[in-house]
Amino acid sequence: MPVLCDFVVIQGDDNVVLGDGGVVLWEKNFNTGGRHSGGAAILMLMVSGLTETTSNVPVKINNKTVGNIYNYNGAKSGHWFTQIINIGTTVLKDGNNEIQIGAVSWPGAESGNLYDDFAIRDVICFFQQSS
């Protein structure tokens, strides 16, 4: 039986800012209808920021941690980086799913500036689909 690949754009080219200057928890629903049961899937996203924190950002799908957005401590702010997360074969549903990404603290955190602000965009889930 052939297995095909499909994708869904969860967040397009519009930046989502997480942290003090944006949302503390970003949640968004997406659909992987026709997903091949037990099939592989990956999440690709663009990240800018995370240059002050020493923490990584857990990424959850359907309330299960699937991986991390790794920090860029010491990198120049304003650059965009691509990150890829392998999604376990039992995490995605054949249909509606929810992604959750939260803000993270940084070593210089203080009242009014608790988080290392960062932005995400071009969040795309590629998944195997039954033919």
C-alpha positions as CSV (number, residue, x, y, z in Angstrom):
1,M,0.0,0.0,0.0
2,P,1.5,3.4,-1.0
3,V,1.9,6.0,1.7
4,L,1.8,9.7,0.7
5,C,2.9,12.8,2.4
6,D,0.7,15.8,3.1
7,F,1.2,19.0,5.1
8,V,-0.7,21.7,7.0
9,V,0.3,25.3,7.5
10,I,-0.4,25.9,11.2
11,Q,1.0,29.5,11.2
12,G,2.0,31.3,8.0
13,D,4.4,34.3,7.4
14,D,2.8,36.4,10.2
15,N,5.1,36.5,13.3
16,V,3.7,35.4,16.6
17,V,5.6,36.9,19.5
18,L,5.9,35.0,22.8
19,G,7.0,36.6,26.0
20,D,6.4,39.9,27.7
21,G,5.8,41.6,24.4
22,G,3.2,39.0,23.2
23,V,1.4,36.0,24.4
24,V,2.7,33.8,27.2
25,L,1.1,30.6,25.7
26,W,0.4,30.2,22.0
27,E,-2.2,27.5,21.2
28,K,-3.5,26.7,17.8
29,N,-5.7,24.0,16.3
30,F,-4.8,22.2,13.1
31,N,-6.2,19.3,11.1
32,T,-4.3,16.2,9.8
33,G,-7.3,14.5,8.3
34,G,-6.4,11.3,6.4
35,R,-3.3,10.7,8.5
36,H,-1.7,7.3,8.0
37,S,-2.1,5.4,11.3
38,G,1.3,5.1,12.9
39,G,2.9,7.2,10.2
40,A,5.8,9.6,10.6
41,A,5.4,13.3,11.0
42,I,7.6,16.3,11.5
43,L,7.1,19.9,12.6
44,M,9.1,22.7,10.9
45,L,9.2,26.2,12.2
46,M,11.1,29.5,11.9
47,V,12.4,31.0,15.2
48,S,13.9,34.5,16.0
49,G,15.1,35.5,19.4
50,L,15.7,33.2,22.4
51,T,19.2,34.8,22.6
52,E,19.2,35.6,26.3
53,T,17.7,32.5,27.8
54,T,19.6,29.3,28.7
55,S,16.3,27.3,28.5
56,N,14.8,25.5,25.6
57,V,11.1,25.8,24.8
58,P,9.0,22.7,25.1
59,V,6.6,22.1,22.2
60,K,3.4,20.1,22.9
61,I,0.9,18.6,20.5
62,N,-2.3,17.3,22.1
63,N,-0.8,18.0,25.5
64,K,2.2,15.7,24.9
65,T,5.7,17.1,24.7
66,V,7.1,16.2,21.2
67,G,10.4,18.1,21.4
68,N,12.0,21.5,22.0
69,I,12.8,24.7,20.3
70,Y,16.4,25.1,21.2
71,N,17.7,28.4,22.4
72,Y,20.3,30.6,20.6
73,N,21.9,32.0,23.7
74,G,24.6,34.5,22.7
75,A,23.5,34.7,19.0
76,K,22.7,38.0,17.4
77,S,19.1,39.0,17.9
78,G,16.9,39.4,14.8
79,H,18.2,36.4,12.9
80,W,15.7,33.7,11.8
81,F,16.6,30.0,12.3
82,T,14.7,26.9,11.1
83,Q,14.1,24.1,13.6
84,I,12.6,20.6,12.9
85,I,10.9,18.4,15.5
86,N,10.2,14.7,14.9
87,I,6.6,13.9,16.1
88,G,6.1,10.5,17.6
89,T,3.9,8.1,15.6
90,T,1.1,8.0,18.3
91,V,0.8,11.8,18.9
92,L,-1.1,13.1,15.9
93,K,-4.8,12.4,15.5
94,D,-6.5,11.7,12.2
95,G,-8.3,15.0,12.4
96,N,-8.1,17.8,14.9
97,N,-4.9,18.5,16.9
98,E,-3.7,21.3,19.1
99,I,-0.1,22.7,19.3
100,Q,1.1,24.6,22.4
101,I,4.2,26.7,22.7
102,G,5.0,28.8,25.8
103,A,7.3,31.6,26.7
104,V,10.5,30.9,28.8
105,S,12.3,32.8,31.5
106,W,15.9,34.1,31.2
107,P,18.7,34.7,33.7
108,G,18.0,38.5,34.0
109,A,14.3,38.1,34.6
110,E,12.6,40.7,36.8
111,S,9.2,42.1,37.4
112,G,7.8,43.4,34.1
113,N,10.5,41.5,32.0
114,L,10.0,37.8,32.9
115,Y,10.5,36.2,29.5
116,D,13.1,36.1,26.7
117,D,10.8,37.3,24.0
118,F,11.0,35.3,20.7
119,A,9.0,35.0,17.5
120,I,7.8,32.1,15.5
121,R,6.4,31.9,12.0
122,D,6.0,29.4,9.1
123,V,4.9,26.6,11.4
124,I,4.2,23.6,9.2
125,C,3.4,20.0,10.0
126,F,4.3,17.3,7.4
127,F,2.6,13.9,7.9
128,Q,2.2,10.6,6.2
129,Q,-1.2,10.2,4.7
130,S,-2.9,7.0,3.4
131,S,-3.5,6.9,-0.3
